[in-house]
C-alpha cells in the first residue's frame, strides 16, 4: 500500500514538473552547462517551512505573474520565494525564461536567483532577499538613504509589443495612474503632457524637487521628458543620451524655455491604458487611423 502511495506521488510530481517547464529547463541546461549548478531544485517541504506554508503574513507583494513571499531557510538565511500563477503549459515558458535569464546574470544590480522548484502545482522561484522595500517605496515615499537598486523581475517585457512604448512611471513622486488627480487626467503621461501644452508644468512638480532644483533645471528636465514621450521611436532619445543630458542639466545653466507640444503629438495619436493582472501600466500607442 505504501509503495502505491509513493508511486502515485511520484507520478503527480512528474506531471507538475512537466507542466511547469522542466523539459524546457533541461533543454536550456543541456545547451548551457553553467546553468546546471545555478538552478538546483529545492524540496517543497523546505519552501513550505521557510514561508510558514505560504502564510499571508509572509507576503511581500502580489502581481499579475504571482505572489512573492519572504522566507527563512534552515540556518537563518532570508530569501524571497516567488509563487507563479501558471495554470497551463503555455504559461510555463515565460517563467523558465526568467529563471534562465536571472541565473546567467552576475551583476550587482540584478537580484541573484538561488534555486527553483517545479514539482508543485505551480512553480516556485527562490532568490536573494533585498531589504529597504521596492522601487515604488523609493519613488513614492520619503527616503533618507542611498540604497543600491536591484532589478528582480523582467515580467513586464513579456507583454509590451515592439511598436509600443511602456511608461511605467515618471520619477517625480506621482503615481502613474491616479483616480484623484486634479483635472480628471488619470494617466500621469496625459497629465504631464497637458501641463506642458498649457505652460503650467511647474505647478505639477513635487515641492521637494522644486526646493532642490532651479526653475531652469526643472524646465530642461521637463523638455527632455517630453522627447522621451514622443510617439515616434526614432525621435526619442536613447537612455545614454538621457543620462548625458541629465548630467549636463545638473552641471550647466539651462535657459528657461518651455517646449510646446506639436498638435500631432497631442491629437494625432492615441493615449491608451492597458492593465495586466493586478498592475496597471500606461502605454503610448500609435494609431494612424485617427489622423486619416
Secondary structure, DSSP 8 states (H G I E B T S, - for coil): -HHHHHHHHHHHHHHHHHHTTHHHHHHHHHH-GGGTTTS-B--HHHHHHHTTTT-GGGEEEEETTEEEEEEE-TTS-EEEEEEE---SGGGHHHHHHHHHHHHH---TTB--EEEEE-SSSS-EEEEE---S--HHHHHHS---S-----B---GGGGT--TTEEEE---TTT--SB-SS-GGG--BHHHHHHHHHHTT-GGGGS-HHHHHHS-HHHHHHHHHHHHHHT-SSGGGS--HHHHHHHHHHHHHS----------HHHHHSSEEEEEEETTEEEEEEE--GGGG-
